[in-house]
Amino acid sequence: MADTVAANLQSELDRCSAEHRRPLERLVAELDFAEGFCRLHTDHESDWRKRIARAAAAVRKALANGDPAAVAAAVAAAEKTLAPIGKVAKTYTLHCVAHAHIDMNWMWSWPETVSITIDTFTTMLKLMEEFEGFCFTQSQASVYSIVEEYAPAMLEQIRRRVAEGRWEVAASHWVEGDKNLASGESLARHLLYTRRYLRDLLGLSPEDVSVDWSPDTFGHAWTIPAVDSRGGVRHYYLCRGGAFEKPPVFWWKAPDGSRLLVNLETTWYNNHIGPHNATAMLRFCEKTGIRDWMNIYGVGDHGGGPTRRDLMRIGEMDSWPIYPRFRFATARQYFEILEAQGDRWPTLDRELNYEFTGCYTSQAAIKQMNRAGENLCLEAEGAAAMATAILGREHPSETCRRAWVRTLFG
């Protein structure tokens, strides 16, 4: 807000009494948005900036009088002055996708991971009862396996919300895992076992789960679109994709010509709801030329998800007249908007690496054991196949599956 009409009014807001504060906070956010919005609509900029200056001056005059009723009236009059801006602003939409990023056993124990998952899901289900239309998106097949084992009664509630379209399963992989050092066979098994598991547990087909949700993956190998697309994935959500400049939306093309539609997170995947969302949306719209932005929000890393305050703010900010629309949404709904405009997105035909120098070498022992697990799983399957073919032994399919899932979890 540096050196803007909104910033100047903000400095007065910081000095005013609590009774003036609430309507003024809204107007300051609206003015800040309106000033940034002028950059997207230069044909209206001259008129809009005059309206912004006139609205701010009227409110500043009311503040000088110190009468709360006069301030409230001035804010209402200011919003009326800004109404032409608001009319256009409401053609822009923030698609608020709720999520709880849950790291699998990162620096804590398995029992704590179980507790985090169950507590988070309990809260999300309660919020769905309280807030009509609230949607929640959760990735990783492993968290649903936790629910099945430790809180099976919760599964029926989740199934009901999935059927309503309010609980989005964004799990095409068992965990949000390594996309560089993992073998191609591991990546294929992620898709195979996750697809089968979600079909049996929740009745979901590959078409129902179109996204590879990988915001916290430290680098993305060039071959990922080739593997993912063969497993029914069309969309890719990432945050950490290497240090080079990338467009916020693009087609990612593998060496074999396969491709995925990528949404690159431009803020963070543990966001919260507030006026800063509109600022981020403006930056995204400037770069892409579209009027829709996906805002991933919710307490994460150690679970949690969106708060009651977040959900109340979505409703409140949607009602602000000089502001974009705020909507509860799913990632799939947003990707379909991007996909409908597929011709406008550039193509990247390259690696998306690396993130955090030393993140692999510092964990060399874990990576070594993962590779050993991958090799042993393949050797065991080969031996089992020969025993079945030559000796007529029953193939230990379930034992092999469990071994692979434990390897994938790492």
Residue pairs with C-beta under 8 A, 6 or more apart in sequence:
1 7
1 10
1 32
4 31
4 32
4 35
5 31
5 35
5 52
5 53
5 56
6 28
6 29
6 31
6 32
6 35
6 56
7 32
8 56
9 24
9 27
9 28
9 31
9 56
9 59
9 60
10 28
12 60
12 63
13 20
13 21
13 24
13 25
13 28
16 24
16 63
19 68
20 63
20 68
20 71
23 71
23 72
23 75
24 59
24 63
24 71
24 75
26 75
26 320
27 55
27 59
27 75
27 78
27 79
29 275
29 278
29 320
29 323
30 79
30 82
30 320
30 321
30 322
30 323
31 52
31 55
31 56
31 82
31 322
32 275
32 278
32 279
33 89
33 275
33 278
33 279
33 282
33 322
33 323
33 324
34 48
34 52
34 82
34 85
34 89
34 322
35 49
35 52
36 278
36 279
36 282
37 48
37 85
37 88
37 89
37 282
38 44
38 45
38 48
38 49
38 52
39 45
39 282
39 286
40 282
40 285
40 286
41 48
41 88
44 84
44 85
44 88
47 84
48 84
48 85
51 81
51 82
51 84
51 85
52 82
52 85
54 81
55 77
55 78
55 79
55 81
55 82
56 78
58 74
58 77
58 78
58 81
59 71
59 74
59 75
59 78
61 74
62 70
62 71
62 73
62 74
63 71
63 74
79 86
79 321
79 322
82 321
82 322
83 321
83 322
85 322
86 321
86 322
86 323
89 322
89 323
89 324
90 323
90 324
90 325
91 291
92 281
92 285
92 291
92 292
92 293
92 324
92 325
93 291
93 292
93 293
93 324
93 325
93 326
93 327
94 277
94 278
94 281
94 293
94 295
94 324
94 325
94 326
94 327
95 292
95 293
95 294
95 295
95 327
95 329
95 333
95 334
95 337
96 273
96 295
96 297
96 314
96 326
96 327
96 328
96 329
97 135
97 137
97 294
97 295
97 296
97 297
97 329
97 330
97 331
97 334
98 124
98 134
98 135
98 136
98 137
98 297
98 298
98 305
98 306
98 310
98 328
99 136
99 137
99 138
99 139
99 269
99 296
99 297
99 298
99 300
99 305
100 120
100 124
100 136
100 138
100 298
100 299
100 300
100 303
100 304
100 305
100 306
101 215
101 216
101 269
101 270
101 298
101 300
101 301
101 303
102 113
102 116
102 117
102 120
102 140
102 143
102 300
102 302
102 303
103 216
103 301
103 302
104 113
104 140
104 142
104 175
104 409
105 112
105 113
106 301
108 302
113 146
114 146
114 150
116 302
116 303
117 143
117 146
117 147
117 303
118 146
118 147
118 150
118 151
118 154
119 303
120 303
120 304
120 305
121 138
121 143
121 147
121 151
121 154
121 158
122 154
123 304
123 305
124 136
124 138
124 167
124 305
124 306
125 154
125 157
125 158
125 161
127 134
127 136
127 306
127 308
127 311
128 134
128 136
128 161
128 166
128 167
130 308
130 311
131 311
133 166
133 328
134 166
134 311
134 328
135 165
135 166
135 167
135 168
135 328
135 329
135 330
136 161
136 166
136 167
136 168
136 305
136 306
137 168
137 170
137 330
137 331
138 167
138 168
138 169
138 170
138 171
139 169
139 170
139 171
139 173
139 176
139 213
140 171
140 173
140 174
140 175
140 176
140 213
141 171
141 173
141 174
141 175
141 193
141 194
141 197
141 198
142 174
142 175
142 409
143 171
144 158
144 169
144 171
144 197
144 198
144 201
144 202
145 197
147 154
147 155
147 158
148 155
148 201
155 201
158 167
158 202
159 202
159 203
161 167
162 168
162 169
162 202
162 204
165 330
168 330
168 331
168 332
169 198
169 202
169 204
169 208
169 209
170 209
170 211
170 213
170 237
170 331
170 332
171 194
171 198
171 209
171 213
172 190
172 191
172 194
172 195
172 206
172 209
172 210
172 211
172 212
172 213
172 228
172 231
172 232
172 233
173 190
173 191
173 194
173 212
173 213
173 214
173 408
174 190
174 193
174 194
174 405
174 408
174 409
175 408
175 409
176 213
176 214
176 215
176 216
176 217
177 186
177 190
177 217
177 408
178 217
178 218
178 367
178 370
179 187
179 214
179 217
179 219
179 220
179 221
179 224
180 218
180 219
180 220
180 221
180 353
180 354
180 360
181 360
181 367
181 370
181 371
182 370
182 374
183 371
183 374
184 223
184 227
185 374
185 378
186 370
186 374
186 407
186 408
187 224
187 227
187 228
188 227
188 230
188 231
189 404
189 408
190 408
191 227
191 228
191 230
191 231
191 232
191 233
192 231
193 401
193 404
193 405
193 408
195 206
195 209
195 231
195 232
198 204
198 208
198 209
199 205
206 231
206 232
207 232
209 232
210 232
210 233
210 234
210 235
210 332
210 335
211 233
211 234
211 235
211 236
211 237
211 331
211 332
211 335
212 224
212 228
212 233
212 235
212 236
212 237
212 260
213 237
213 331
214 220
214 236
214 237
214 238
215 237
215 238
215 239
215 240
215 265
215 269
215 296
216 239
216 240
216 269
217 238
217 240
218 240
218 354
218 355
218 356
218 359
218 360
219 240
219 241
219 242
219 351
219 352
219 353
219 354
219 355
220 238
220 241
220 242
220 351
220 352
220 353
221 351
221 353
222 254
222 255
222 350
222 351
222 352
223 254
223 255
224 236
224 252
224 254
224 260
225 236
225 252
225 253
225 254
225 258
225 259
225 260
226 254
226 255
226 256
226 258
228 236
228 258
228 260
229 254
229 258
229 259
229 260
230 258
233 260
234 260
234 261
234 335
234 339
235 260
235 261
235 262
235 263
235 331
235 332
235 335
235 339
236 252
236 260
236 261
236 262
236 263
237 262
237 263
237 265
237 331
238 262
238 263
238 264
238 265
238 352
239 264
239 265
239 268
239 269
240 355
240 356
241 264
241 352
241 355
242 351
242 352
242 353
242 354
242 355
243 355
246 264
246 348
246 352
247 264
247 287
247 288
247 345
247 346
247 348
248 263
248 264
248 266
248 284
248 287
248 288
249 261
249 262
249 263
249 264
249 288
249 338
249 345
250 261
250 262
250 264
250 345
250 346
250 347
250 348
251 259
251 260
251 261
251 262
251 342
251 345
251 346
251 347
251 348
252 259
252 260
252 261
252 262
252 347
252 348
252 352
253 259
253 347
253 348
253 349
259 347
261 335
261 338
261 339
261 342
261 345
262 348
263 294
263 334
263 335
263 338
265 296
266 280
266 283
266 284
267 280
267 295
267 296
268 296
269 296
269 300
270 296
270 297
270 298
270 299
270 300
270 301
271 277
271 295
271 296
271 297
271 298
272 297
272 298
272 299
272 307
272 310
273 295
273 297
273 306
273 309
273 310
273 311
273 313
273 314
273 317
273 326
274 313
275 317
277 295
277 317
277 326
278 317
278 323
278 324
280 293
280 295
281 293
281 295
281 324
284 293
285 291
285 293
288 344
289 344
290 337
290 338
290 341
290 344
292 334
292 337
294 329
294 331
294 334
297 306
297 310
298 304
298 305
298 306
298 310
299 305
299 306
299 307
314 326
314 327
314 328
315 326
317 323
317 326
318 325
318 326
318 327
338 345
360 367
366 410
369 410
370 407
370 410
373 403
373 406
373 407
373 410
374 407
376 403
377 400
377 403
377 404
377 407
380 400
380 403
381 400
384 393
384 395
384 396
384 400
385 395
387 393
387 395
388 394
388 395
